[in-house]
Amino acid sequence: MSDIVMIPAGPIRKNRAQMRREYDLMKLAELTLQIKSRGFDADRPLLVRQNGDGGYENIRGHRRRMATLMAQHLPPGDWDIEAVREQWTTLVATHNDDVEAAAEALATQYGDYEVPAVIFAGDHKQATLALWSDNFGDEDPDPLGVAESLLVGIEEFGISPDEAAKHMGQHRNYVDNHLALGQLHRLHADFAKRVVREMSMTIAVIVMSLPADKRTALVQFLAATPTTAVTVANVKKTAKLLKELSFEMPLQFPHSTRRNVARAFIKLWHEQLEEAPVRAYLGAAIVLFAHQGYKEPWTDPNLVVEWLKALGVQYTGHWATALEPYLDVVSCATCPIANLPDTVLGVDVTSPAGLPCRMGYKVQRCLHGIAPGDPFHMRVPMGWSGHPGVKSRAGAYYVDSYDDMLMAWQAQQAAEEAKAEPTAPSTKSSPAASSKKTAKNKKPTQPAPAAEEQAKPAGPSQLEIMRAQVGFYMDAHLTLNTNHFMATQCARCQHKLDGSPTSDPSVPHCAWTSHNRNVEFSKIEPVNGGAFEPVAICQQYAPNIPWREIIPEHPAAGQLPREWMVKYIIALVKERVGIDGYKPFQWLTGRPMNSSERYDDWFVKQLEEQQGDLSDSQVFTLFVMAHDEWKRAKRFGDDGIFHLPVGGAFQLVSAQLNKWKMGQ
């Protein structure tokens, strides 16, 4: 061991690789009281390295130097641990809670006091390794201190992570984790401190593995997220999804609507990414963290709405209004559908897309249009099924060119005009003469079938019709108000499949289409001057999420007893059970396809199972809706009017449930 020398405590400076950034004032008070009582232990000298300006850099004994200075500050007398701690607390408070600044203030007063020390002869690297070896003992340094010390040693003195681990007596993962924490602290100090206090250090490693913009976005998101919702697993999954995130235009789409939603969303995304990349990735983090998976936004209208909200896109009305401005390649001026004659037929090509140009609206573009160069594939109504140019597959009817669509349209026009022509006056004999003639002919001949009837095609089968209806709904309901909590969204239905339920891949991806069944679809529409987007209703709907995620909180919940409200809701359902087809709250309960259980029993069973997860405000929502819910089926009541809750203020708007004719 080198010789021990006495040097002034004042000129000893903190080592840049010092591992301690936080101090326990009670432990510092204990050390101060020991030195005050018996003096500085000469057998435990400081280890210092001489620097170029005649001063010293501390390697070992950083806290003992601080305690020595405070011991000199304390007046003579009997001191106990609480009194010493109070002295430290008061002094630190006067220096903005900075313990090291308080100690340096003491050094200006008592810096001439000498302490025993050993002069270290090695270079910076050797001094740093010695510091690390010495500081894992009596009191572990804080994680942020270790992190910053490692960064100094590795970046400035060329120490390898393996060397650091060896001299610290720690695993290599310990070093890597603290290096990530140190890098995070330099970039996002407040969040790094929160990671140390409330989270796992692994989160620092995950975050620092991301490119700069994505890393900053994820940090901003996690900083605003309650700690109870953050786990290593969901942060790791979100980071992986962010790394892989890339919105590019796919090559093929089955329908022009989805193609246009995709191209508009992608253009919107790239504009936001160019203008404010961190803000764009923050929106992505919000959606990806919530779903813990990636699904192309344009495949589900609910996802489109989530992305628009997360990206901060403002719009009024339907979400399509936010995307249509980005459809710069789609225009009514170049869309071939606009070339159809202006006359709108009784059964026109308005479905399944709901083409505004065929519905009397004046627009410049729409999400259903066809851009130059797009493949022409347009579904047409089932009523066109026998017309020239119309093809069918798995119950869906479509045309593959504008010429075929025009030819089918003309055929439909001719059929409707022929049907509308008045019957020509009869030139046959009078009814009396006809009656006599019939009496003479015991075996009157049957009239020959009309030529039109002889040529009429057999038409689609019931299975094809059913599948066409389901396919229509799955496409067309995307353009309606699927944001309303009563909307029956395919994406949230137990019957939605990832593929066809049959060997034919073109069969709609719904479990109901496996074989022929009775299906029914409706729309909730405003009446009596009400205003809201129509809400799509599938009578086969069975939600795949719990009630607590569907039922909104009523903003004006009263003080009615919870159990009384539950009993009232059940009583209302039971009261109307004798009415054929009455199924209140079907948007909430659904039905298993093969269940023979009575609906009221099914509803009560689910209510009993799930009401424990509902808040009082959610129960109040059901209570308020119960008064009008039974009128959802149009045939019940005098006018079929019920009140639909609309908007965040839960405004009740007059509405009716109307049959949706699925393109016929």
GIPE-V563997 format. One line per field, one symbol per residue. psi: psi as a letter, one per 40 degrees, with the letter a starting at -180 (. if undefined). burial: b if it has 16 or more other ideal C-beta (glycine too) atoms within 10 Angstrom, else e. Layout:
# GIPE-V563997
psi=???
burial=???
This chain:
# GIPE-V563997
psi=iiihihiiddehihhdeheheihhdddddddddddddeihhdegiihihhaeeeaihhdhfddddddddddddhiiahiidddddddddddddefffhdddddddddddfeehiihihhheiadddddddddddegbdhhiiddddddddddddddefhidddddddefiiddddddddddddddddgdddddddddeaieddddddeeiiddddddddddddehiddehiddddddddddddehhhihidiididdddddddddddddddddddgddddddddddddddefihhhdeehddddddddddefhhiiaiddddddeegeehiddehddeeiidhhidgifeieefhddeeeihidiieeihiheiihhhiiideedeiiehiihfeihiieiddddddddddddddddddehihiiieiiiddddddddddgdgiiiiiiiddddehidiiidddddddddddddddedeagedieeighddfhdehieaieaeheehighdeedihihihiihhiiifeihihihhhheehhieiiddedhihhefhafihddddddddddddddedehhehgifdeddahideheiidddddddddddeddeiiddddddddddddedeedhdeiideehihhhhidefhhhhiihiihefe.
burial=eeeeeebbbbbbbebbbbbbbebebeebbebbbebbeeebeeeebbbbbeeeeeebbbbbbbbbbbbbbbbbbeeeeebeeeebbebbeebbeeeeeebbebbbebbeebeebebbbbbbeeebeebbbbbbeebeeeeebbbbbbbbbbbbbbeebebebebbbebbebeeebbbbbbbbbbbbeebeebbbbbbeebebbbbbbbbebeebbbbbbbbbbeeeeeeebeeeebebbbebbeebebeeeeebebbbbbbbbbbbbbbbeebbeeebbbbbbbbbbbbbeeeeeeebbebbbbbbbbbebbeeeeeebbbebbbebbebbeeeebbbeebeeeebebbbbbbbbbbbbeeeeeebbbbbbbeebebebbbbbbbbbbebbeeebbbbbbeebebbbbbbebbbebeeeeeeeeeeeeeeeeeeeeeeeeeeeeeeeeeeeeeeeeeeeebeeebbbbbbbbbbbbbbbbbbbbbebbbbbebbebbbeebbeeeeebbbbbbbeeeeebebbbbbbeeebebbbbbbbbbbbbeeebeeebeebeebeeeeeeebbeebbebbeeeeeeeebbbbbbbbbbeeeeeeebbebbbebbeebbeebebebbbbbbbbbebbbbbbeebeeebbbbbbbeeebeebebbbeebebbe
